[in-house]
């Protein structure tokens, strides 16, 4: 089982990732209550005056020194550009999983270095621990809000500096606690989706932002027979397991009008492959690229029956049990032992846990 890392000495200055929302404000408040000296860093990802003002108002309310760092151009290139390129390639990216290690945590650590501050903190609902002597993240106590899945790529040299004050809290308790302490707290509306869609539904954002070739209607093809059975609205809008958005020529073979599910997309032919059989979406072997593990893959394979694989998307996750091996071409192969993943899609992060610990992860390349 993982062991909790040593606590930080009271009186230490800590740089807190600051959004202007309840979570980061609570994290800073709890750190100060524990005797630390929090400072706030707001990463201006979207060059947004309203979010800057909200962040400043919250910092002023809590009397916490605030630094604002412009980074919208970097965010646009590394996260928004990546997301759109993945959809254009017929894949399903997870922007938050990429942004956390490559933008938020990296810039937080770099800013702390410039300020001469070692320890950093965020309002994530996750915890830190050690696994075989290596620092790692672990699941937060609030299962409904756990964010450890999105942190799999954060490197160990940053994790060892991290403090996560909300890891043992529930979202409900955080809201109630801050409301009790600050009756007139400028909370605003909590964001529930991808931050850069500017209030649009994610699909509407894609329709507005993807190249025309990705949004050109084309054939929906039955995966078993290869026959065209309907039309799609643009392959860039589809992911595995999806039912919505397929118009059938003849609905009768598919249960009286209920559309089949997407199995995969074929950008080169502008086709979406579909199937009425749920078994067509079951996958027992997954190959990952851009992977990292907390300990060597061979060590993780010793715990094959305990490894728990998670793929966020439409599909369900498999039961526990997974063998891991590095292929000659450098890809990481995952063989699910007791169950299959349903509707995984290339581009999605695949994260594996040992107990509550994030033992590693990678990007699903093929299935």
Secondary structure by P-SEA (a helix, b strand, c coil): cccccccccccbbbbbbccccaaaaaaaaaaaaabbbbbbbbccccccaaaaaaaaaaaaaabbbbbbbbcaaaaaaccaaaaaaaaaacccccaaaaaacccaaaaaaaaaaaacccbbbccccccccccccccccccccccccccccccccccaaaaaacccccccccaaaaaaaaaaaccccccccccccccccccccaaaaaaacccccccbbbbbcccccccccccccccccccccccccccccccccccccbbbbbccccccccbbbbbcccccccccbbbbccccccccaaaaaaacccbbbbbbccbbbbcbbbbbbbccccbbbbbbcccccccccccbbbbbbcccccccccccccc
